[in-house]
Amino acid sequence: MKETLKILLTGANGYIGTRLLPRLVDDGHEIYALVRSRSRIAIPEKFQSQLHVIEADLLNPSSLLQIPIDIDAAYYLVHSMSYSQKFSELEAASAKNFVSRLENTQAKQIIYLSGLSNEALLSRHLTSRKKVGEILKTGKVPVTILMAGIIIGSGSASFEIIRDLVEKLPIMVAPKWLKQLTQPIAVRDVLTYLTLVLGNPACFGQSFEIGGPDVMSYKDLLLNFAKMRGLKRKIFTVPVLTPRLSSYWLFFVTSTSFTLARFLVESLINNAVCKENRIQKLFPRKLLSFEEALQLAFSRTEEDWVPSSWKDSLSGSTLNPDLSIYVHVPKFGILSDRRIIPFSCPVEQVQKRIWSLGGDRGWLAMNWAWKFRGFLDKLVGGIGLRRGRTHPTRLKVGDALDFWRVLLADEKNQRLLLYAEMKLPGEAWLEFEIIPQGTEGTLKQTASFRPNGVWGRFYWYSLYPFHALIFSQLAKSLAKG
């Protein structure tokens, strides 16, 4: 039985952190979850006694003073793959601040999940991840580094992008980098390794490459995925697609942002294959094959049980991680469209419709118009509609909802507030509120826009007749009996 530890978990609301947290709690550990915004982490009632939330920013050293001195170990699961061109500097600064603070605690181990970086020529992303590991090792606290390539799991960027490519394109004209080799690993195996190395002296000061049992080219990876889905696909590789053109191609075809597409394309210059397998000697176990990892990911997706998704991450967003600053819609300088519609059907029915908007279900009224607006957003470098949503009926603060971000999802008071992440000459909010009146109620729907100068006002008024029709139809569809 493992010793009960006090653990600092950074990136607790990220893709890996969200899945690792319940495992650590189930193992009996006391967790200090470090997040930039407390509103973005939900604490299940059964975790209350073992979980403490620390609201801090790794770029702000003074905020890290909240980290308890008596922690035993820390997970470093953060990165800064943002729109900033200085992401490597941000990652380095975060790591330095983290090491400086950990120096003044009783921590005996830092566990860092990095990317496979065993080649001489690395992409900017992998170079930065490698540098972070080197910075973490400059401190007195022993570091355990796990280096993984493609991680396959429901909601992972790799899985979702592969699915987009295979299911949408019968024929692909792809860059020559698809000939590079990769060694995908199931997210379940990554999480297992992250827990196995915890508190293990044999892992202190060690770096391990982790990968699944299958090695294949990226092209074969796509074709194997298609075969599993019963799809016939043709892929032709050509040498003329530059990294920028390849990034645009990936951006328009999949739900990824251009920033993430650029990082992924740049990383394809490297073979992502393990050159050593020492971790299997420490922890002999059978790893899931690529096919088994895909089957598990699909079963989770089909069951609508996706604990975390890369789409909900704010790392590629221009928004402040503290979403609470956007919750209060300004009262002055605002242009708005408000619809107040009484309804006679059960309140729960209207609320369910509101909480199910977007994603595969669409927007109930004039869905073609929403899709066209998403297409236009993509053309100007926005995120478009392909991002969808993680769960078809559940929403929480911070979730992505097509080109919106959830700021407030108050089921008790029946209020949903969204903030636009599309490219706009201003800021936009969309709010839904139900006012119960006995067995019936009233729906209040408000679209608010704060224009950025003259161009912002021109945008609003020139499109107002079109917006008025869309918002009117949406409100009526939500409130229908």
C-alpha positions in Angstrom: 0.0 0.0 0.0 1.4 3.4 -1.0 2.1 6.0 1.6 -0.5 8.8 1.9 1.1 12.0 0.6 0.4 15.7 0.3 0.6 16.5 -3.4 0.7 19.8 -5.3 -1.1 19.3 -8.7 -0.5 22.1 -11.2 -2.6 22.1 -14.3 -5.3 20.5 -12.2 -8.1 21.6 -14.6 -6.1 20.6 -17.8 -6.5 17.6 -20.0 -4.2 15.3 -18.0 -4.7 17.0 -14.6 -8.5 16.5 -14.7 -8.0 12.8 -15.2 -5.1 12.4 -12.8 -6.9 14.2 -9.9 -9.5 11.5 -9.1 -6.8 8.7 -9.3 -4.7 10.5 -6.7 -7.7 11.1 -4.4 -8.8 7.4 -4.7 -5.2 6.5 -3.6 -5.9 8.4 -0.4 -3.6 11.4 -1.1 -4.3 15.0 0.0 -4.3 17.2 -3.0 -3.5 20.9 -3.4 -4.8 21.8 -6.9 -3.1 24.9 -8.3 -5.2 26.7 -10.9 -5.2 30.2 -12.3 -9.0 30.6 -11.7 -10.9 28.9 -8.9 -14.1 29.1 -11.0 -12.7 26.7 -13.6 -12.4 23.7 -11.3 -15.3 21.7 -10.0 -14.9 19.9 -6.7 -17.1 16.8 -6.3 -18.5 16.4 -2.8 -16.7 13.2 -2.2 -13.3 15.0 -2.8 -14.1 17.8 -0.3 -12.0 16.5 2.6 -8.9 15.7 0.4 -8.8 18.5 -2.0 -7.7 22.1 -1.5 -7.7 24.7 -4.3 -4.9 27.2 -4.7 -5.6 30.1 -7.0 -2.2 31.2 -8.3 -0.3 32.1 -11.4 3.1 30.6 -12.1 4.2 33.8 -13.8 3.5 35.7 -10.5 6.0 34.5 -7.9 4.2 36.1 -5.0 1.0 34.2 -5.7 3.0 30.9 -5.2 3.6 31.7 -1.5 0.2 30.0 -1.0 1.8 26.6 -1.7 2.1 24.8 1.6 5.6 24.2 2.9 4.9 20.6 4.0 4.0 19.1 0.6 5.6 15.8 -0.3 5.5 15.9 -4.1 4.5 18.1 -7.0 3.2 17.4 -10.5 4.1 19.9 -13.2 1.5 19.6 -15.9 1.3 23.1 -17.3 2.4 24.7 -20.6 2.0 28.0 -22.5 1.1 27.0 -26.1 -0.8 30.3 -26.5 -1.2 32.9 -29.2 1.9 34.6 -27.8 5.0 34.3 -29.9 7.0 34.3 -26.6 5.5 31.1 -25.4 9.0 29.6 -24.8 9.9 32.5 -22.6 6.7 32.2 -20.7 7.2 28.5 -20.1 10.8 29.1 -18.9 9.7 31.9 -16.5 6.9 29.6 -15.1 9.4 26.8 -14.5 11.9 29.1 -12.8 9.3 30.5 -10.5 8.0 27.0 -9.7 11.5 25.7 -8.9 12.2 28.8 -6.7 9.1 28.2 -4.6 9.6 24.4 -4.4 13.1 25.1 -3.0 11.4 26.4 0.1 9.1 23.5 0.7 9.6 19.9 2.0 8.9 18.4 -1.4 10.9 15.3 -2.2 9.9 14.9 -5.9 8.7 16.8 -8.9 7.0 14.8 -11.7 7.0 16.5 -15.1 5.1 15.2 -18.2 7.0 16.3 -21.3 7.2 15.5 -25.0 9.6 13.0 -26.7 12.7 15.1 -27.4 15.5 12.6 -28.2 16.5 14.0 -31.6 19.1 16.7 -32.4 16.8 19.0 -34.4 13.6 19.8 -32.5 10.5 21.9 -33.1 10.0 25.1 -31.1 7.4 23.4 -29.0 9.6 20.4 -28.1 12.6 22.6 -27.6 10.7 24.6 -25.1 9.4 21.4 -23.3 12.9 20.1 -23.1 14.2 23.4 -21.7 11.5 23.4 -19.0 12.7 20.0 -17.9 16.3 21.3 -17.7 15.1 24.2 -15.6 13.2 22.0 -13.2 16.3 19.9 -12.7 18.3 23.0 -11.6 16.6 22.9 -8.2 17.4 20.8 -5.2 14.1 18.8 -5.5 14.7 15.6 -7.5 12.7 15.5 -10.8 11.1 12.6 -12.6 10.4 13.3 -16.2 8.1 11.2 -18.4 8.4 11.9 -22.1 5.5 11.0 -24.3 4.6 11.4 -28.0 1.0 11.2 -29.3 -1.4 10.6 -26.4 -4.6 8.8 -27.5 -7.7 9.2 -25.4 -11.2 10.6 -25.7 -11.0 14.4 -25.9 -7.2 14.5 -26.6 -6.0 16.9 -29.3 -4.4 14.0 -31.1 -7.5 11.8 -31.1 -9.9 14.6 -32.1 -7.7 15.9 -34.9 -7.1 12.4 -36.3 -10.8 11.8 -36.2 -11.6 15.0 -38.0 -9.1 14.2 -40.8 -10.2 10.6 -41.3 -13.9 11.1 -41.1 -14.2 14.2 -43.2 -11.7 13.6 -46.0 -12.0 10.6 -48.3 -8.8 11.7 -50.1 -6.0 13.6 -48.4 -3.2 15.5 -50.0 -0.8 15.8 -47.1 2.7 17.0 -46.5 5.7 14.7 -46.7 6.1 14.8 -42.9 3.4 12.1 -42.7 6.2 9.6 -43.4 7.8 10.3 -40.0 7.4 7.7 -37.3 5.4 7.9 -34.1 4.7 5.7 -31.1 1.3 6.6 -29.7 0.4 5.8 -26.1 -3.0 5.5 -24.4 -3.9 8.2 -22.0 -4.8 5.5 -19.5 -1.2 4.2 -19.6 0.2 7.8 -19.2 -1.9 8.2 -16.1 -0.8 4.9 -14.7 2.9 5.8 -15.1 2.3 9.2 -13.5 0.9 7.4 -10.4 3.5 4.6 -10.4 6.5 7.0 -10.3 5.1 9.0 -7.4 7.1 8.6 -4.3 9.3 5.9 -5.8 13.0 6.6 -4.9 14.2 4.6 -8.0 12.5 7.3 -10.2 14.1 10.3 -8.5 16.3 12.3 -10.8 15.4 10.0 -13.7 13.9 10.6 -17.2 11.8 8.0 -18.9 10.5 7.7 -22.5 7.0 6.3 -22.6 5.2 4.9 -25.6 2.8 2.2 -26.6 3.7 -1.1 -28.2 3.0 0.1 -31.8 5.4 2.1 -34.0 4.0 3.5 -37.3 4.2 6.4 -39.6 1.7 9.2 -39.3 0.3 8.1 -42.6 -0.2 4.5 -41.4 -1.7 5.9 -38.2 -4.4 7.7 -40.2 -5.1 4.7 -42.4 -5.3 2.3 -39.4 -7.8 4.7 -37.8 -9.8 4.7 -41.0 -9.7 0.9 -41.2 -11.1 0.6 -37.6 -14.0 3.0 -38.6 -14.7 1.0 -41.7 -13.7 3.8 -44.0 -11.8 3.7 -47.2 -9.2 6.5 -47.4 -6.5 7.6 -49.8 -3.5 9.7 -48.7 -1.0 11.2 -51.1 2.1 12.9 -49.7 3.6 15.9 -51.6 6.8 17.9 -51.0 5.3 21.3 -51.9 3.2 22.0 -48.7 5.3 24.4 -46.6 4.8 24.3 -42.8 2.6 27.4 -43.0 0.4 26.0 -45.8 0.2 22.7 -43.9 -0.9 24.6 -40.7 -3.6 26.3 -42.6 -4.7 23.0 -44.1 -5.0 21.4 -40.7 -6.7 24.5 -39.3 -9.5 24.6 -41.9 -10.1 20.8 -42.0 -10.1 20.1 -38.2 -11.3 21.7 -35.1 -7.9 22.8 -33.9 -6.8 26.4 -33.6 -4.2 27.8 -36.0 -1.7 28.1 -33.1 -2.1 24.5 -32.2 -2.0 23.4 -35.9 1.3 25.3 -36.3 2.9 23.6 -33.3 1.7 20.2 -34.4 3.0 20.6 -38.0 6.3 21.9 -36.7 6.6 18.8 -34.5 6.1 16.5 -37.4 9.7 17.1 -38.5 10.6 14.8 -35.6 10.2 11.1 -35.2 8.3 10.6 -32.0 9.7 7.2 -31.1 11.1 5.9 -27.8 14.9 5.1 -27.9 14.9 3.5 -24.5 12.4 1.4 -22.5 13.8 1.5 -18.9 10.5 2.2 -17.3 9.2 -1.2 -18.3 12.0 -2.8 -16.2 10.8 -0.8 -13.2 7.1 -1.4 -13.8 6.6 -4.4 -16.1 3.1 -4.2 -17.6 1.1 -4.7 -20.8 0.3 -1.4 -22.5 -2.7 -0.8 -24.6 -2.1 -1.1 -28.4 -3.0 1.7 -30.7 -6.2 -0.1 -31.7 -7.2 -0.8 -28.1 -6.6 2.9 -27.2 -8.8 4.0 -30.0 -11.5 1.6 -29.1 -11.5 2.8 -25.5 -11.6 6.5 -26.7 -14.5 5.8 -29.0 -16.4 3.9 -26.3 -16.0 6.9 -23.9 -17.1 9.3 -26.7 -20.2 7.2 -27.6 -21.1 7.0 -23.9 -20.8 10.8 -23.6 -18.3 10.2 -20.8 -15.3 12.4 -21.7 -13.8 13.6 -18.4 -11.6 16.3 -20.1 -11.1 17.7 -23.6 -8.3 19.8 -25.1 -11.1 22.0 -26.6 -11.8 23.4 -23.1 -8.2 24.5 -22.5 -7.5 28.2 -22.3 -3.9 27.7 -23.4 -4.7 28.6 -27.0 -7.1 31.4 -26.1 -6.7 35.1 -25.8 -9.0 35.2 -22.8 -7.7 35.9 -19.3 -7.7 32.6 -17.4 -9.7 34.4 -14.7 -13.0 34.2 -16.5 -14.8 36.0 -13.7 -13.7 39.3 -15.1 -16.0 38.8 -18.1 -19.1 37.7 -16.1 -20.4 41.2 -15.4 -21.7 42.5 -18.7 -21.0 46.2 -19.0 -24.1 48.5 -18.8 -22.6 51.5 -20.7 -21.5 51.6 -24.3 -23.4 48.4 -25.0 -25.5 47.5 -28.1 -28.0 44.7 -27.4 -30.8 42.5 -28.7 -33.2 41.4 -26.0 -36.0 38.9 -26.4 -38.5 38.2 -23.6 -40.9 35.3 -24.3 -43.4 33.7 -22.0 -43.8 30.0 -22.3 -46.3 27.4 -21.1 -44.2 24.3 -21.2 -42.3 22.9 -18.2 -39.4 25.1 -17.1 -37.1 22.0 -17.1 -37.8 21.5 -20.8 -36.7 25.0 -21.8 -33.7 24.8 -19.6 -32.7 21.5 -21.1 -32.9 23.0 -24.6 -30.7 25.9 -23.5 -28.1 23.6 -21.9 -28.0 21.5 -25.1 -27.3 24.3 -27.6 -24.4 24.0 -30.0 -22.2 21.1 -30.8 -23.7 18.2 -32.9 -27.2 19.4 -32.0 -26.7 22.8 -33.5 -28.6 26.0 -32.6 -32.2 24.9 -33.2 -33.1 27.8 -35.5 -31.4 28.8 -38.7 -28.5 26.5 -37.9 -27.1 27.0 -41.4 -26.6 30.7 -40.5 -24.6 29.7 -37.4 -22.5 27.4 -39.5 -21.9 30.1 -42.1 -20.8 32.5 -39.4 -18.4 29.9 -38.1 -17.0 29.5 -41.6 -16.5 33.2 -42.0 -14.7 33.2 -38.6 -12.4 30.5 -39.8 -11.6 32.5 -42.9 -10.3 35.4 -40.7 -8.3 33.1 -38.4 -10.9 32.5 -35.8 -12.0 29.2 -34.2 -15.2 28.7 -36.1 -17.8 26.2 -35.0 -15.9 22.9 -35.4 -14.7 23.0 -31.7 -18.2 21.9 -30.7 -18.7 20.9 -27.0 -17.3 18.2 -24.7 -20.7 16.9 -23.4 -24.1 17.1 -25.2 -26.1 18.3 -22.2 -23.8 19.3 -19.4 -22.0 22.6 -19.1 -19.6 24.1 -16.6 -17.6 27.3 -16.3 -14.7 27.4 -18.8 -16.2 24.9 -21.3 -15.9 25.6 -25.0 -19.2 25.8 -26.8 -18.6 26.3 -30.5 -17.2 29.8 -30.8 -18.4 30.7 -27.3 -16.8 30.2 -23.9 -19.1 29.4 -20.9 -18.8 32.1 -18.2 -21.7 31.0 -16.0 -23.7 27.8 -16.0 -26.1 28.2 -13.0 -28.6 25.4 -13.2 -30.1 26.3 -9.8 -30.9 29.9 -10.9 -31.4 28.8 -14.5 -28.9 31.2 -16.1 -26.4 30.6 -18.8 -23.8 33.3 -19.9 -21.6 32.8 -22.9 -18.7 35.0 -24.1 -17.7 35.1 -27.8 -14.2 33.9 -28.8 -14.7 34.5 -32.5 -12.9 37.3 -34.3 -14.9 40.5 -33.7 -14.4 44.3 -33.7 -15.5 44.3 -30.0 -16.8 42.0 -27.3 -19.9 39.9 -27.3 -22.0 38.1 -24.7 -25.1 35.8 -25.1 -27.2 35.3 -22.0 -30.2 33.1 -21.3 -32.2 33.4 -18.1 -35.4 31.6 -17.1 -37.8 33.4 -14.7 -40.2 30.7 -13.3 -43.9 31.7 -12.8 -45.6 28.7 -11.2 -45.6 25.8 -13.7 -44.8 28.2 -16.5 -42.2 30.9 -17.0 -40.5 33.5 -19.1 -37.3 33.2 -21.2 -35.1 36.3 -21.3 -32.4 36.1 -24.0 -29.9 38.9 -24.4 -27.2 39.4 -27.0 -24.8 42.2 -25.9 -22.0 43.8 -27.9 -19.4 46.3 -26.8 -18.1 47.8 -30.1 -14.4 48.6 -30.5 -14.6 52.1 -32.1 -16.4 53.1 -35.3 -15.7 49.8 -37.1 -17.4 47.9 -34.2 -20.5 50.0 -34.5 -20.6 49.6 -38.3 -20.3 45.8 -37.8 -23.3 45.7 -35.4 -25.7 48.0 -37.3 -24.8 46.5 -40.7 -25.6 43.0 -39.5 -28.4 43.9 -37.1 -31.3 42.9 -39.4 -29.7 39.5 -39.8 -28.8 39.1 -36.1 -32.3 40.2 -35.1 -33.8 37.4 -37.2 -31.4 34.8 -35.9 -31.9 35.8 -32.2 -35.7 36.0 -32.6 -35.9 32.6 -34.1 -33.5 31.1 -31.5 -35.6 32.5 -28.6 -38.9 31.2 -30.1 -37.4 27.8 -30.6 -36.2 27.6 -27.0 -39.5 28.7 -25.6 -41.8 26.6 -27.8 -44.3 24.3 -26.1 
